[in-house]
Amino acid sequence: MIEIDNIIKTTLIKEHIFDSNKQTFTIVPNEELKIVITMPNNIFEWYINVFDRTDRKVHTNWLDHYGDNKVNLESEMKESVQGFINAVMKHPVRLSGDIKTGLSTLEVYRDNEWSDMIY
């Protein structure tokens, strides 16, 4: 299980669940969105599901890490997840695009412009 450093104590993280199969973080960055990050144990993948204020899933994405030894993959994944969570905690986020068709993009506002959230 990959341990995420010093992010659990923020008020944006509403829930952090560990079980035998996965870790799940629920982040509420604003009143419009809820982001659920799921990290299965023993594989180097993580998933992002974004819900609107009615709890309807409006965006999903995932990232996998492969092609290296376990120590490097754990480090890469930890850095990736922490970077994502830190960006959500420090900057405004929104969905753009066509939510109805699922062709939406999670964006972050940094350096005076909106850009794709890079996972």
N, C-alpha and C positions, 0 to 999 in steps of 0.2 A: 504494500500500500504506500502510495506517495503521500508524504506529509507536506502540507502547505503551511508556510511560515507566516505568523503574525498577521493573518488577515481575518481570522475568525472573530475578533473582537470589535469589528466595525458594525455600526448600526445598519448598514445597508444589507448585510448578510442576515437574513431573517431566520434561516434554518441551515444546519449543517448536520447531516446524518451519516454515520458510519454503519455499515452492516457487513456481513460476511462476503458479500458480492461486489459492493461498490461504496463510493462516497458521493454524496449529493449536497450541493450548495444551492440555496435559493437566495437570489440577490434582487432587491427591489430598488432600482436606481432612480425611479421617479414614479409618479402616480399613474402613469400610463402603461408601464411595462414591468414584468417579472421575468427574470432570467434564471433558469435552472441549469446548472452544470452537473453533469454526471460523469464520474470517473470510475469505470469498472476496475476491479482489482485484478492484478496479474496479467493485464494486457495494456499496451501503451496507446490507448485511445481515450478521447474525451468528447462529450457531446454537449451541445448548447441547444436548449429549447427556450423560446421566448413566447410569453403569453401576454395578451392584452388585459385590460382591467376587468373583462368579463371571464377571464381564465381560459380564453380560446387560444390554442396554439397558433401563432402567426408567423413563426420563423423557426427553422431548425438548421443545424450545421454540425459538423464533427471534424475532428482532426486526429490523425493517427501518426505515430512515431515508429519508424522501423529502420532496419539496415545497419544497426550498430550493436554494441554490447549492452547488457542490461544496465550497467551503471550510467553509461552515457545517455541511454534512452530515458531513464528515470530523471536525470538531471535536465534533459531537454524538455521533457513533458512538464516537469515542475516549473521550469522557467516560463514555459508557454502559458500554463494555467494561471500562474501568479501574475504574469504580464497582462493577461486579459482581465482578471479581477481588479488589478490595480488601475487599469485604464477606466473601467466602469466606475470605480470608486472616486476617481479624480476628475472625470470629464463627463459632460452630458452625453447621453446616448439616445438614439432614435432609430426607428425603422423607416426605410424609404423604399420606394418601388411599389409593386402591386401585391398587396398582402392577400387579396382574394385568390390569386392564382398561385401563391406561394413563391413568387419571384421577388421577394423582398431582400433587402440588405440591411444588416445591422451597421449603423454608422456611429462614429464618435466625433465630437467637436473638439479639435485640438488646433492650436496655432491659427486661430481665427477662421477655421473652415471645417466643414463636414467631410469626412472621408470614411471609406470602408473600414470596419473594425477588422484588423488582421489578427487571426487566431494563431 
